[in-house]
Amino acid sequence: MVDSSADFDQFSYDGPLGALYAKEKTLFQLWAPTASQVDLVIFEGYYGPVREKIAMTYSASDHIYCCELAGDQDQLTYRYLLTFSDGTCTESVDPYSRAVTVNGRRSVVVDLSKTNPRGWSKRMPPLSAEAPIIIYEMSVRDFTKSSTSQVRHPGKFLGLCEEETRGVKGQVTGLSYLKSLGISHVQVMPVFDFQSVDETLEEPFEYNWGYDPQNYNVPEGSYASDPYDPTCRILELKQMIQALHQAGIRIIMDVVYNHVYQIETHPFHRTVPGYYFRYDESGQLTNGSGVGNDTASEHRMMRKYILDSVTYWAQEYHIDGFRFDLMGLHDIETMKAIRQALDQIDPTILMLGEGWNMPTPFGQEQAANLGNACQMPRIAHFNDGFREAVKGNDFNPEAKGFVNGAYFMEEKLAHNFLSHYQWGTFLAPNQVIQYSEAHDNYTLYDRLIQANPLLSPEVIIRQQELALSLTILSQGIPFIHSGQEFLRTKGGIRDSYNQSDAINQIDWERAELYSETVQFVRDLIQLRKQEPMLCQPSIQSIQSSTRINQASERILVITYQGRDYDLLLIFNGDHNQDTLSVEEGIYQLILSGRSVDLTGVNPLQGLSEVKIEAYSTTVLKHWKT
């Protein structure tokens, strides 16, 4: 056996782990090099008593415990009982569980072929290089939980499978609404098994977004119609993914490998105590995540675990992208290894994450943070510089941005809008996630009211629409938070991760109330899809084709120079309308205020000036003669 203080990486194992199912036999393999004995504990059914214990065999060459059971073991329920050299014993679910009982207490062997919905065969084809990416972030529970969604399965995976649902006033909701927006990807907040919600309750007392990992390779049971049936959650998540794919929408999975919810009960700690986590020089757990522990992605078997998990989700569930929570706590080598592994499946699978500069003992030069983006090709980072330039610093209630009253923000906004094109931060625009709102912090609407509580509702709407247009028309990958397009509010609560449904659920009546803003966003998305200059393929193409005409006096004017025409973007962050002189010529007015014309049938001859409304966006196509 291995001493717990040794360098565990030299005892790593590269092969498959978990319950490896085949119809004729199942092989159980657990990496536990510090255990002196491991027993496979088998239960009567899902929730019955212990049926038997089987001593597993230790492979000294592979450093794993093994046990083979002949016959079809589909739905066999089990745990591991580990004994260590000091006499202590722990019981644990399988770290590689693919199915579990309610609340994730026991592991279940599963024949995954029986969990596939009809028509489930293969992934969507790779994304076209020319296809614009627009990400829409949502929570499975929040999106359909409100009675205003009028779905039959509110707050469940199945709620996102229902088509042609409409609210009480006739507005489309749920999946049909997503289709109507024109987005390319939905980013779902955690759908893996998390610990903070009691799955046995139809209406749990607890609410949580799910950033509390328990079983990484299993869907969350509270989103299933029957959390007691281990296969139900698997089937219904696949049905949700299939419904999105059939609607032409790809799915990004929010993954949280940087910490676990409760270290004492997690299988990482119970199977190999001390290995999977980071410790400081005094032997204390590090806490860069803010929840009491950080996983050690730089350790070989933790890196293997993340790689195995991500590729499992991509292959078994046809996931199209992964958003890494607190990615700055992971190391660069691990993130690049994930990129390489996903490329073998589909090189157009997206990788994005929070590349914040997090406190971690292995050194910032090794951290997968935004400052090291140039070392991680085709891994995107959330651009908080753009967010703050648009609306102000979320951590300062008095701070403002371009859209809500700040002066001298134009230059910062311009460079962030253009993917830091002169600063050398990123290798390509596809490394930049441009956003003004996400699930964390205030909604944009609440933030705008907080910054200027005396403004009229009409002005707040115009500021919101200006922020949305800046986001959707920027260079990089636009990112919209669900409900942002109809001025979502959480009642002024900054972080609602543990608030009630009343705070977090989508109020679909607002989609009707602010239907003009919703349609404005649809039109902006269509404009982005239609106009190639808004989706430049490289930093070099931005540098060669872009001119910043004005970045002062609360006005930002950018020109993209093309072969047949130039594209002129004018953003007015001021409360006054203005008139801007332009080079005289033939123009098409594509966007003015809320009015969008994508037809191009009414060119303007001899135009030399353009009126720009307060808090507005104007887009002009200038034809070359």
C-alpha positions in Angstrom: 0.0 0.0 0.0 1.0 3.6 -0.5 1.7 5.9 2.5 -0.7 8.8 2.5 2.1 11.4 2.7 3.8 10.1 -0.5 3.7 11.6 -3.9 0.6 9.9 -5.1 1.1 10.9 -8.8 3.7 8.1 -9.2 1.0 5.6 -8.4 -1.4 6.9 -11.0 -3.5 4.8 -13.3 -4.4 5.6 -16.9 -7.1 3.1 -17.6 -10.9 3.2 -17.1 -12.5 3.5 -13.7 -15.9 3.0 -12.2 -18.5 0.3 -12.9 -17.6 -0.8 -16.4 -20.8 -2.4 -17.7 -21.2 -5.1 -20.3 -24.2 -7.4 -20.7 -22.2 -10.5 -19.8 -20.2 -8.9 -16.9 -19.5 -5.8 -15.0 -16.0 -4.8 -13.9 -15.6 -2.5 -10.8 -12.3 -0.5 -10.7 -11.5 2.0 -8.0 -8.2 3.9 -7.6 -7.5 3.9 -3.9 -3.7 3.4 -3.4 -3.7 4.3 0.3 -6.5 1.8 1.3 -5.4 -1.5 2.9 -8.7 -3.1 1.9 -11.7 -2.3 -0.2 -15.0 -4.2 -0.2 -17.8 -3.9 -2.8 -21.0 -3.5 -0.8 -24.1 -4.7 -2.7 -27.7 -3.8 -1.7 -31.1 -5.3 -2.2 -32.6 -3.2 -4.8 -32.1 0.6 -4.8 -33.1 1.2 -1.2 -32.9 -2.1 0.6 -30.4 -3.5 3.1 -27.0 -4.8 2.4 -27.1 -8.1 0.4 -23.4 -9.0 0.5 -19.9 -7.7 0.7 -17.2 -8.8 -1.7 -13.5 -8.2 -1.1 -11.9 -6.5 -4.0 -8.5 -7.5 -5.4 -5.7 -5.0 -5.3 -3.5 -4.7 -8.4 0.0 -3.6 -7.3 0.9 -2.8 -10.9 -2.1 -0.5 -11.6 -2.7 0.7 -8.0 -6.4 0.0 -8.3 -8.9 -2.3 -6.6 -10.9 -4.6 -8.9 -13.9 -6.9 -8.8 -15.7 -8.7 -11.6 -19.3 -9.8 -11.4 -20.5 -12.2 -14.1 -23.9 -11.8 -15.8 -26.1 -8.7 -16.5 -25.7 -6.4 -13.5 -27.8 -3.5 -14.9 -29.3 -1.6 -12.0 -27.1 -3.3 -9.3 -26.9 -0.9 -6.4 -23.5 -0.6 -4.6 -21.0 1.4 -2.5 -17.4 0.9 -1.6 -16.2 0.2 2.0 -12.6 1.3 2.4 -10.3 0.3 5.3 -7.0 2.2 5.9 -3.8 1.2 7.6 -4.7 3.1 10.8 -7.9 1.0 11.1 -10.3 3.7 10.1 -13.1 2.8 7.7 -15.1 4.9 5.3 -18.0 4.1 3.0 -18.3 5.9 -0.3 -20.2 6.1 -3.5 -18.2 5.5 -6.6 -16.4 8.7 -7.7 -17.1 7.5 -11.3 -20.8 6.9 -10.7 -22.9 7.2 -13.8 -26.2 6.6 -12.0 -27.3 7.0 -8.4 -30.2 6.6 -6.1 -32.2 9.6 -4.7 -29.9 12.3 -3.3 -26.9 10.5 -4.7 -26.4 8.2 -1.7 -25.7 4.9 -3.6 -24.2 4.1 -6.9 -26.0 2.2 -9.5 -24.7 0.1 -12.4 -26.4 1.2 -15.6 -26.8 0.0 -19.2 -26.7 3.4 -20.8 -28.0 2.1 -24.1 -31.4 1.7 -22.3 -31.4 5.4 -21.4 -31.4 6.7 -24.9 -34.6 8.4 -26.2 -35.9 7.3 -29.6 -33.9 8.9 -32.3 -30.8 9.4 -30.1 -27.9 8.3 -32.3 -25.1 10.8 -32.7 -23.9 14.3 -32.0 -24.9 17.4 -34.0 -22.5 17.9 -37.0 -19.6 20.2 -36.3 -20.4 23.9 -36.2 -19.7 25.8 -39.4 -16.7 28.1 -39.1 -18.9 30.9 -40.5 -21.8 30.4 -38.1 -22.0 33.2 -35.5 -22.1 32.1 -31.9 -24.6 33.7 -29.5 -24.9 32.2 -26.0 -28.0 32.4 -23.9 -27.5 31.4 -20.2 -30.3 29.8 -18.2 -31.2 27.6 -15.3 -33.4 24.5 -16.0 -35.5 25.3 -12.9 -35.8 29.0 -13.3 -36.7 29.0 -16.9 -40.0 27.1 -16.6 -40.8 27.1 -12.9 -43.2 30.0 -12.9 -46.9 29.3 -13.7 -46.6 32.0 -16.3 -44.6 29.6 -18.4 -47.7 27.4 -18.8 -45.6 24.2 -19.2 -46.7 20.8 -17.9 -43.4 20.0 -16.2 -42.3 23.3 -14.5 -38.7 23.4 -13.4 -37.9 20.0 -14.9 -35.8 18.7 -17.8 -39.1 17.8 -19.5 -40.3 21.4 -19.2 -37.7 22.3 -21.9 -39.0 19.6 -24.2 -42.4 21.0 -24.6 -43.1 22.9 -27.8 -45.6 25.6 -28.7 -46.1 26.6 -25.0 -47.6 30.0 -24.5 -48.2 32.3 -21.5 -51.5 33.5 -20.3 -51.3 36.5 -22.6 -50.4 34.4 -25.6 -46.6 35.0 -25.7 -44.4 32.1 -26.5 -42.5 30.5 -23.6 -39.9 27.8 -23.0 -38.4 26.0 -25.9 -40.5 27.8 -28.5 -39.3 31.1 -27.1 -35.6 30.0 -27.3 -36.2 29.0 -31.0 -37.7 32.4 -31.7 -34.7 34.3 -30.4 -32.3 32.9 -33.0 -29.5 32.1 -30.5 -27.0 29.4 -31.3 -26.2 27.9 -27.9 -28.0 27.6 -24.6 -25.7 27.5 -21.5 -27.4 25.6 -18.7 -26.4 26.2 -15.2 -25.3 23.0 -13.3 -27.3 19.9 -14.3 -24.9 17.4 -12.7 -25.9 16.0 -9.3 -25.5 18.6 -6.6 -25.9 18.2 -2.9 -27.7 21.4 -1.7 -31.3 20.5 -2.7 -33.2 17.6 -1.2 -34.5 15.5 -4.2 -37.1 13.7 -2.0 -39.2 16.8 -1.8 -41.5 17.8 -4.7 -41.1 21.4 -3.5 -37.7 21.5 -1.8 -37.3 23.9 1.1 -33.8 24.7 -0.3 -33.2 26.5 -3.5 -29.8 26.5 -5.2 -28.3 27.1 -8.6 -26.3 23.9 -8.2 -22.7 25.0 -7.7 -22.4 22.4 -5.0 -21.0 19.3 -6.7 -21.7 15.8 -5.4 -21.6 13.3 -8.2 -20.0 14.9 -11.3 -21.0 12.3 -13.9 -24.7 12.0 -13.0 -27.6 14.4 -13.8 -29.4 16.2 -11.0 -32.4 14.4 -9.6 -34.5 17.4 -8.6 -34.9 18.2 -12.3 -36.3 14.7 -13.1 -39.9 13.6 -12.9 -38.9 10.7 -10.7 -35.7 11.2 -8.7 -36.0 7.8 -7.1 -35.5 6.0 -10.4 -31.8 6.2 -11.2 -32.4 6.0 -15.0 -35.1 8.6 -15.2 -32.9 11.6 -14.8 -30.5 10.3 -17.4 -33.3 9.7 -20.0 -35.0 13.0 -19.3 -31.8 15.1 -19.6 -31.1 13.4 -22.9 -34.6 14.2 -24.0 -34.0 17.8 -23.1 -30.8 17.9 -25.1 -32.4 16.2 -28.0 -35.3 18.7 -28.0 -32.8 21.6 -28.1 -30.8 20.0 -30.9 -33.9 19.4 -32.9 -34.6 23.1 -32.5 -31.2 23.8 -33.9 -29.8 25.0 -30.6 -26.6 23.6 -29.1 -26.0 23.1 -25.4 -23.2 24.3 -23.2 -22.8 22.6 -19.8 -21.8 24.6 -16.8 -19.2 22.4 -15.0 -17.8 23.0 -11.5 -14.6 21.0 -11.0 -12.8 23.6 -8.9 -14.4 22.6 -5.6 -16.9 20.2 -4.0 -19.8 21.0 -1.7 -18.8 19.0 1.4 -15.3 17.5 1.5 -16.0 15.2 4.4 -18.7 13.3 2.5 -17.4 13.6 -1.0 -16.0 10.4 -2.7 -12.7 12.2 -3.5 -11.9 12.5 0.2 -13.4 9.2 1.2 -11.5 7.1 -1.3 -8.1 8.8 -1.3 -8.0 11.3 1.7 -5.8 14.3 1.1 -5.1 13.7 -2.6 -7.6 15.5 -4.7 -7.5 18.9 -2.9 -5.0 21.7 -2.4 -3.4 22.5 0.9 -1.2 25.4 2.0 2.1 25.2 3.7 0.5 24.8 7.1 -1.5 21.8 5.9 -4.8 23.7 5.7 -7.2 23.4 2.8 -6.9 26.3 0.4 -10.0 28.4 -0.2 -9.7 30.3 -3.4 -13.1 29.1 -4.4 -14.7 30.7 -1.3 -16.5 27.5 -0.3 -13.8 26.0 1.9 -11.8 23.8 -0.5 -10.1 23.8 -3.9 -9.5 20.8 -6.0 -5.9 20.2 -7.3 -6.2 19.9 -11.1 -2.4 19.8 -11.4 -2.4 16.4 -9.6 -2.4 13.7 -12.2 -5.4 11.7 -11.1 -7.5 14.9 -10.6 -6.6 16.0 -14.1 -7.5 12.5 -15.4 -10.8 12.7 -13.5 -11.7 16.0 -15.1 -10.7 14.8 -18.6 -12.7 11.6 -18.2 -15.7 13.5 -16.9 -15.8 16.1 -19.6 -15.3 13.6 -22.5 -18.0 11.4 -20.9 -20.5 14.2 -21.0 -19.5 15.1 -24.6 -19.8 11.6 -25.9 -22.7 10.1 -23.9 -24.9 13.2 -23.6 -23.8 15.0 -26.9 -22.8 18.2 -25.0 -21.6 20.9 -27.4 -19.7 23.1 -25.0 -18.4 23.4 -21.4 -18.3 26.5 -19.2 -15.7 26.1 -16.4 -16.7 27.7 -13.2 -13.8 29.6 -11.6 -11.5 28.4 -14.3 -8.6 30.5 -12.9 -8.3 27.9 -10.1 -7.4 25.2 -12.7 -3.9 25.0 -14.2 -3.1 25.7 -17.9 -1.9 22.2 -18.6 -5.2 20.7 -17.6 -7.2 23.1 -19.7 -5.1 22.5 -22.7 -5.4 18.8 -22.2 -9.2 19.1 -22.1 -9.1 21.1 -25.4 -7.0 18.5 -27.0 -9.3 15.7 -25.8 -12.5 17.4 -27.0 -10.9 18.1 -30.4 -10.8 14.3 -30.9 -14.5 14.3 -30.5 -15.5 17.5 -32.3 -13.1 20.5 -32.6 -16.1 22.9 -32.6 -17.1 22.0 -29.0 -16.8 25.3 -27.1 -14.7 25.8 -24.1 -15.1 28.9 -22.0 -14.7 29.9 -18.4 -14.2 32.4 -15.6 -10.5 33.2 -15.9 -10.4 35.3 -12.8 -7.1 35.8 -11.0 -7.8 33.5 -8.0 -5.6 33.0 -4.9 -4.0 29.7 -5.4 -0.7 28.3 -4.1 0.7 26.9 -7.4 1.4 30.4 -8.9 -0.4 32.7 -11.3 2.0 31.8 -14.1 0.4 28.3 -14.2 -3.2 29.4 -13.6 -5.8 29.3 -16.4 -6.7 32.9 -15.9 -7.4 35.7 -18.3 -3.9 37.0 -18.1 -2.6 33.7 -19.6 -5.2 33.5 -22.3 -2.5 33.6 -25.0 -1.3 30.3 -23.7 -4.7 28.6 -24.2 -5.8 28.8 -27.8 -9.6 28.3 -28.4 -10.5 28.5 -24.8 -12.7 31.6 -24.2 -12.7 33.9 -21.2 -15.5 36.1 -19.8 -14.5 39.7 -20.5 -15.3 41.6 -17.3 -13.6 44.7 -18.7 -16.4 45.0 -21.3 -19.0 44.4 -18.6 -17.6 47.1 -16.4 -17.2 49.6 -19.3 -20.9 49.0 -20.2 -22.6 49.3 -16.8 -20.0 50.0 -14.1 -18.3 47.9 -11.4 -20.7 45.5 -9.8 -18.8 45.7 -6.5 -19.3 49.5 -6.2 -23.0 50.5 -6.0 -22.1 54.1 -7.2 -20.0 53.0 -10.2 -21.5 53.7 -13.6 -20.6 52.7 -17.2 -21.1 54.0 -20.7 -24.8 53.3 -20.8 -25.8 54.7 -17.5 -24.0 58.0 -17.0 -20.2 57.5 -16.8 -17.9 59.9 -18.5 -14.4 59.1 -20.0 -15.5 55.4 -20.5 -15.5 55.5 -24.3 -11.9 54.4 -24.9 -12.1 51.5 -22.5 -15.3 50.4 -24.0 -14.0 50.7 -27.6 -11.0 48.4 -26.9 -13.1 45.9 -25.0 -15.8 46.0 -27.7 -13.1 45.1 -30.2 -11.7 42.1 -28.2 -8.7 44.0 -26.8 -7.5 44.2 -30.4 -4.5 46.5 -29.5 -3.6 45.1 -26.1 -2.5 41.6 -27.1 -4.6 39.9 -24.4 -6.3 37.4 -26.7 -5.2 35.3 -29.6 -8.5 35.6 -31.5 -12.0 37.1 -31.0 -13.4 33.6 -30.3 -11.5 33.7 -27.0 -13.6 36.6 -25.7 -17.1 36.2 -24.1 -18.8 39.6 -24.3 -21.4 40.1 -21.6 -23.1 42.8 -19.5 -25.1 40.4 -17.3 -24.8 36.8 -16.1 -26.3 34.8 -13.3 -23.9 36.2 -10.7 -24.3 39.8 -9.4 -27.2 42.1 -10.1 -29.3 41.8 -13.2 -28.6 44.6 -15.6 -32.1 46.1 -15.0 -31.6 46.1 -11.2 -28.1 47.6 -11.6 -29.3 50.4 -13.9 -32.0 51.3 -11.3 -29.5 51.1 -8.5 -27.1 53.5 -10.3 -29.8 56.0 -11.2 -32.9 55.4 -9.0 -34.6 58.7 -10.2 -34.6 57.9 -13.9 -37.9 57.2 -15.7 -38.8 53.7 -16.7 -38.5 54.8 -20.4 -34.9 55.8 -19.9 -34.0 52.6 -18.1 -35.4 50.7 -21.0 -33.3 52.6 -23.5 -30.2 52.1 -21.4 -30.9 48.4 -21.2 -31.3 48.2 -25.0 -28.1 50.1 -25.5 -26.2 47.6 -23.4 -27.8 44.7 -25.3 -26.9 46.2 -28.6 -23.3 46.8 -27.5 -23.1 43.1 -26.4 -24.7 41.5 -29.5 -22.8 43.7 -32.0 -19.4 43.4 -30.3 -16.4 41.4 -31.7 -16.1 38.1 -29.8 -18.9 35.8 -28.6 -22.0 37.6 -27.3 -23.5 36.2 -24.1 -27.0 37.0 -22.9 -28.5 36.1 -19.5 -32.0 34.7 -19.6 -34.6 37.4 -19.3 -32.1 40.2 -19.9 -34.0 40.9 -23.1 -37.2 41.6 -21.1 -35.5 43.5 -18.3 -35.3 40.6 -15.8 -35.4 41.7 -12.1 -34.5 39.9 -9.0 -35.9 42.6 -6.7 -32.5 44.2 -6.2 -30.9 41.1 -4.8 -27.2 40.9 -5.9 -26.6 37.1 -5.7 -29.7 34.9 -5.7 -28.1 31.5 -5.6 -29.9 30.5 -2.5 -33.0 32.6 -2.8 -36.5 31.3 -3.5 -38.3 30.6 -6.8 -40.2 33.8 -6.3 -36.9 35.7 -6.8 -35.3 33.5 -9.4 -38.0 32.1 -11.7 -38.5 33.7 -15.1 -41.6 35.9 -15.2 -42.9 35.3 -18.7 -45.4 38.2 -18.4 -42.4 40.5 -18.7 -41.7 39.1 -22.1 -45.1 40.4 -23.1 -44.7 43.6 -21.2 -41.4 44.4 -22.8 -42.2 42.7 -26.2 -40.6 45.6 -28.1 -37.3 45.0 -26.4 -37.5 41.3 -27.0 -38.1 41.9 -30.7 -35.2 44.4 -30.8 -32.9 41.6 -29.5 -34.2 39.2 -32.1 -33.5 41.8 -34.8 -30.0 42.4 -33.4 -29.2 38.7 -33.5 -30.4 38.5 -37.1 -28.2 41.5 -37.9 -25.2 39.8 -36.4 -25.9 36.6 -38.4 -26.4 38.6 -41.6 -23.4 40.9 -41.4 -19.9 39.2 -41.6 -18.1 42.3 -40.4 -19.6 41.9 -37.0 -17.9 38.5 -36.6 -14.3 39.1 -37.6 -12.3 35.8 -37.7 -9.0 37.2 -36.2 -7.5 40.0 -34.2 -5.5 40.8 -37.3 -8.6 41.3 -39.4 -10.0 43.6 -36.7 -6.8 45.6 -36.7 -6.7 45.9 -40.5 -10.4 46.8 -41.1 -11.3 48.9 -38.1 -11.2 52.6 -37.5 -12.3 54.2 -34.2 -13.8 57.5 -35.5 -14.8 58.9 -32.1 -14.4 57.7 -28.5 -15.3 60.8 -26.6 -18.2 63.0 -25.3 -20.2 59.8 -24.5 -20.3 58.8 -28.1 -18.5 55.8 -29.7 -18.2 55.6 -33.5 -16.5 52.6 -35.1 -16.1 51.9 -38.8 -15.4 48.5 -40.4 -14.0 48.9 -43.8 -15.0 46.4 -46.5 -14.5 45.8 -50.2 -17.9 47.0 -51.4 -19.1 48.9 -48.4 -18.1 50.2 -44.9 -20.2 49.5 -41.8 -20.6 52.4 -39.4 -21.6 51.7 -35.8 -22.6 54.7 -33.6 -23.4 54.3 -29.9 -24.7 57.3 -28.0 -24.5 56.9 -24.2 -25.7 60.4 -23.5 -29.2 61.6 -22.4 -29.3 64.0 -25.3 -29.9 63.2 -29.0 -27.2 64.4 -31.3 -26.4 64.9 -35.0 -23.3 63.3 -36.5 -21.6 64.4 -39.7 -20.7 61.5 -42.0 -18.9 61.3 -45.4 -21.5 62.1 -48.0 -22.6 59.1 -50.0 -25.1 56.3 -50.4 -26.1 54.7 -47.2 -28.5 52.1 -45.9 -29.9 52.8 -42.5 -29.9 49.3 -40.9 -30.5 50.3 -37.3 -31.7 53.5 -35.7 -33.0 53.4 -32.1 -35.3 50.4 -32.1 -36.0 50.3 -35.8 -34.1 47.6 -37.7 -34.2 47.2 -41.5 -32.4 44.2 -42.8 -33.9 44.4 -46.3 -31.7 47.1 -47.9 -34.4 48.2 -50.2 -34.4 51.9 -49.3 -30.9 53.4 -49.8 -30.4 57.0 -48.7 -28.8 59.1 -51.5 -26.5 62.0 -50.6 -26.6 61.5 -46.9 -24.1 63.7 -45.0 -25.4 63.7 -41.5 -27.3 61.3 -39.2 -29.5 62.0 -36.2 -28.7 59.8 -33.2 -31.2 59.3 -30.4 -30.3 59.5 -26.7 -29.1 56.1 -25.3 -29.2 54.5 -28.7 -27.4 52.5 -31.4 -27.2 53.4 -35.1 -25.8 51.2 -37.8 -25.2 52.4 -41.3 -23.9 50.6 -44.4 -21.9 53.1 -46.6 -21.8 51.9 -50.2 -18.6 52.5 -52.1 -18.9 54.0 -55.6 
